[in-house]
Amino acid sequence: MIISMTGFGRGEATNNGYAATVEIKSLNSRYLDITTRLPQRLQDKELELKEILQQYINRGKLNINIHVAEIDNGQPHIIVDEIKVKAYTNLLQQVQKVAGITDSISLRDISTFGDIFITQEETEEILELKWTIAKEALTTAIESLIAMRTREGNQLKKDLLERLESINGNLGDVEVISNGRVEELRARLKERIVQLLGDEDFDRDRLEMEVAVLADKMDITEEIVRMRAHIKFFIEAIEQPEAAGRRLNFLTQEMNRELNTIGSKANHSEIAHHVVRSKETLEQIREQVQNVE
């Protein structure tokens, strides 16, 4: 199964006056690399967040941004410190008495003391509620991300199969050219050696053996068979349900090695052209495989 490593997912969730938004961006990476941005009070949930992601995603550079906020209901998020209000009122009354001021104490006078207002602290219950909502939004974002990566993976699969078919076609042409070529090479080598040696006495059995060895060194049948086997394994890896990126990358290296060997052993200009075209296509496959999970 082919799944792309690039994609984007977004999820939202609300509950009991709070809303969470999660966005995930995914890029290529050899391993699973997770970067998170969490609300300050939820920083201790980073490890749990990564464990959740590891259940669904094997490879890729992930950037996760989680935002949780209270839904605006028109109510202030602060309370009045009644103890301090009473204390400052008494203090102002003492100042009045000492200074001989008869004006009454106003709200403006008391509100000049900024610390009479207290921001409401988040209780453990509220923090747990926020994390529950965040996880719900995270699940939606992951599903959205996987759906997008799967769609792109299907496009990659189609492209890879078309390019493999092109390489298969080149191999077929190489086989046609190379059929019977070993016997032809053996005959030409024997004829050339006899011409060079003339009527001189030589060991004909040894000559046959040396010619056979030289001809075998130019035989590319084994390389073509291994190349087709690699292509077969490549297609099987594409179709299997597990992540195939690493295996596909290895197979492209092996195919490149076989093509290099075919080109060097064949010593034939037309075969060399087919090998060059195949290597160009294989390089395009290798680039595409870098994006496969």
N, C-alpha and C positions, 0 to 999 in steps of 0.2 A: 504494500500500500504506500502510495506516495503522498506525503504531507509536506507542504512548503513551510519554511521556517519564518517567512515574513507574513505579517498580518496585523490586524487591529481588532480589538474587542472592547465593547462598552456595556456596562451594566448599571442599573439603578434599582434602589429599593427604599421603601419608606415604612415606618412603623412607630406608633405611639409618639408622634410629634417630631420624629427625626428622619432625615433623608441621607442616603449614602449614594455616592457616584464612584464607580471604579472604571478606569481606562487602562488597557494593556496594549503596549506596542511591542512587536516581536521582529527581530532582525536575525541575520545569519550569525552563527557562532559554532565553533567546534564542540562546545560543551553547553550545559545549561547554566546561563549566567543571569542572575536575577537582581535587579535594582529596584528598591521600593521607596515610595514617598507616602508615609503614614502621618495621620494627625499626631501631634506631640503626645497626647495622653494615651495613644495606642501603639507607641513605639515598641513596647514589650511584646507585641503580637507578631513581630517580623518573622521569627522562626516558624511559628504556626502557619503564617501566610505562605512561606516558601515550601513548607511540607505539603500544603494543599496543592500548590502549583505542580510539584513534582509528581503528583498522582496522575496528572493529565498530560504533561509536556516533558519530552526527553531532551531536546536540544533547542538552542536558540538564545539570543540575548533579549531578555524581557525587561521592559520598563513598566512598572505598575504604579499608578497614581491613585490614591484612595482619599476621598474627601467625604467627611461626615459633618453634618450641621443640623442644628435645631430649626425646624420649620417656623418661620416668623408668624407668631399668633397675636402680635400687638402687645404682648406683655414684656415689661423690662426684665432683664436677666440679672438684676441687682436687688438687694434688700437693704433696709435701714438698720444700722447698729443702734438699737434703742438705748443701750447703756451709755454709749458715747454721746448721744444726743442729750440725755439728761445731765451728763457730766459737764458738757460744754455750756448748757443752759445755766447751771449753777455757777459756773465760772464767770459767765457774762454778768450774772446778777451780782456777783461779788465786785466785779469791776465797776458796775453801775453805782453800787453803794459807796465804794472808795472814792470814785470820781465825782460823786454827787450828780449823776445823770438821772434825769427823771423819765426820759423816753423809754417806751416799752421795747422789749426785745422782739425783733421780727424774724421771720423765716430766712430772710436774706442774711441776717447776722449769723444764724446757726449754720446755713449751708456753705459759708465760707470755709468751714472745716471739712475738707474733702474726704477725710477718712471716716465720715459717718455713713458712707455708702460702701457696701460690701458686695463683691461679685459672688454669685452663688457657686459653690464648689460642686464638681461632678462627683456624685456618689459612686460606689462600686457597681450598684445596680444600673446606673445610667451608662457607665463605661461598658458594662457587659451587654447592654442593649445596643449600644453603638456598634460594638464588634459583631454582634449577631446580624445587624442590618448590613454591615460592611461585607460579611461573608456571603450573605444572600446576593448582594450586588456583584461580588467577586465571581460567584458561580455563574451568573448570567454573562459576565464579561468573558469568562473562560470559554463558555459554550459558543459565544459569538466569535471569539478568536479562532477556535478550532474549526468552526464552520467556514470561515474565510480561508484559513490555511488549507483546508481540505479542497475547497474549490480551486485554489491556485495549484494544489498538488495534482488535481485531475488534468489541468492544462499542461503541467510539467510532464505527466505521464504520457499524454498524447504526443508531445514534442519528442520525448526520449525514444518512444517506440518508432516514430517516423525516422529518426536519425539512425537508430539501430538497423532498420530495414535498408537504409542507404548503404551502411557498412556491409551488410549481408550481401547486397547486390554487387558491391565491389569484390567481395570474396569469391562470389560465383564467377565473375569475369576472370579473376586470378586463377581459379581452378581450371577454367577452360584453356587459358594460355599455358598453364603448367602441365596439363595432361600430356603424357608421352614425352615430356621434355627431358626427363631423367635418362630414358633410353637413348634419346637423341644426343644428349650430352656425353653419354658413355661412348657412343660410336664415334663421335667427333674427337674425343680425347684419345681413343685408341688409334684412330687414323693419324692424328697429329703426332703422337709419340712415335709411331712406326715411321712416319716421314722423317722425323728428326734423327732416329737411330739408323735408318737405312737398312742395310743388310747385316749390320753388326749383330753378333750373337747376344741374346738377352733372355732372361727368364720370363717366358710368356705367362706362366702362372702368377708370378709376382706382379707382372704388368696388369693382369686382370684384377688382382686384389687392389692395387693402387688406384686403378681407374674406378673401381666400385666405391672405394672410400671417398674419392673426390666427387663422384656423382652424388653420393649420399649426403655429402656436406652441402650440396646445392639443392637438395630435395626439401620442399617447404610443406609437404603433406601434413606432418605432425603439427606444425604451427597453425595451419588452417583448421585442423581438427580441434586444437585447443582454443583457438579464437572463437569457433562456433560454440564450444562448450561454455566459454565465458559469456557469450551473448545469451545463451540459454539460461544460465544462472542469473544473469542481470534481469531478464524478463521475469523469472520466478521471484526474485527479490522485490520487484515492483508490485507483483500480484499478492504477496503475502501480507497478512494483517499487521505484522510488527513493523516498527520503524526500520527503514532500510538504508538511510543515508550513509552510514559508515561502510556498510558492505558494498554499496554501489561505488563508493569512492575507491575502495580496494580493487574492485573488478575493472574499473577504468584504467588503473595503473597496470594491471595484468594484461589487458588488451593492448595498451600502448607498447608494452614489452614485446608482445607477439608480433605486432605490426612492424616494429623496428627490426626484429629478426627476419621476418619475411622479406623486407626491403633489402637487407644486407646479403641474405643468402641467395635470393633469386637471381641477382645480377642480370636484370632484364629491364629495359627502359619502359616498356608498356606496363609491366607489373609495378614498377616504381611509381608510375603515375597513379595507379589505383591505390597504392599504399599511401601516397601523399594526400589524396582526396579523403581516404578513410581516416587518416590522422587529423585532418582538419575537422572532420565531423566529430571525431572522438574528443577533440579539444572543446568543441561546443557542448558535448555531452558532459564533460568534466566540469565545465563552468555551471551548467544547470544543476548538476548533482550537489554542488556546494550549497545549494539552497534547499536541499531535501533533509528533513528531520532524520 
